[in-house]
Amino acid sequence: MKRPLARVSMRFTELTMQNNSVAKLLSEPVNVINVGLEGFAAELKQQDVAVTHVDWSPPAGGDPKIADLLSKLGT
């Protein structure tokens, strides 16, 4: 199946723009928001990465039945 040259050119331009965006993103310092896994945040800090840790865990310890019951308490 042959694609029209304009479509191929447009797709190439889109990929080039995406690659430039990724290159720009990776050339700047990274700021990370870490949710849940404190060890992951600690590893990043050891590598001098700016990281904000959010202490979070799933409601009811991840038990879907208890989470469903808890969600009904507010209604």
C-alpha positions in Angstrom: 0.0 0.0 0.0 1.5 3.3 -1.1 0.9 6.4 1.0 0.6 9.8 -0.6 3.9 11.7 -0.2 2.1 14.6 1.6 0.9 12.1 4.3 4.4 10.6 4.7 5.9 14.1 5.0 3.3 15.2 7.5 4.0 12.1 9.6 7.7 12.7 9.5 7.2 16.3 10.6 5.0 15.1 13.5 7.7 12.6 14.6 10.4 15.2 14.4 8.4 17.6 16.5 7.8 14.9 19.1 11.5 14.0 19.2 12.4 17.6 19.6 9.9 17.9 22.5 11.4 14.8 24.2 14.9 16.0 23.6 14.0 19.4 25.2 12.3 17.6 28.1 15.3 15.4 28.8 17.8 18.3 28.5 16.2 20.2 31.5 16.3 19.2 35.2 13.6 16.8 36.1 11.1 17.5 38.9 9.3 14.4 40.1 6.1 13.9 42.1 6.2 10.5 43.7 2.9 9.0 44.9 3.0 6.1 47.3 6.3 4.3 47.1 8.6 6.2 49.5 11.6 4.1 48.5 11.3 5.3 45.0 11.5 8.9 46.2 14.5 8.1 48.4 16.3 6.6 45.4 15.7 9.7 43.4 16.9 12.0 46.2 20.1 10.0 46.4 20.7 10.9 42.7 20.1 14.6 43.4 16.7 14.6 41.6 14.1 17.1 42.8 11.3 15.0 44.2 8.1 15.6 46.1 6.8 12.6 47.9 3.0 12.2 48.5 2.3 9.6 51.2 -0.7 7.8 49.8 -2.1 4.3 49.9 -5.3 2.9 48.4 -8.5 3.2 50.5 -9.2 0.2 52.8 -5.7 -1.1 52.2 -6.7 -2.0 48.6 -9.6 -4.3 49.6 -12.3 -3.5 47.0 -15.2 -4.8 49.1 -14.3 -2.7 52.1 -13.5 0.3 49.8 -17.0 -0.1 48.3 -18.6 -0.1 51.8 -16.6 2.9 52.8 -17.7 4.8 49.7 -21.3 4.3 50.7 -20.8 5.9 54.1 -20.6 9.4 52.5 -23.9 9.1 50.6 
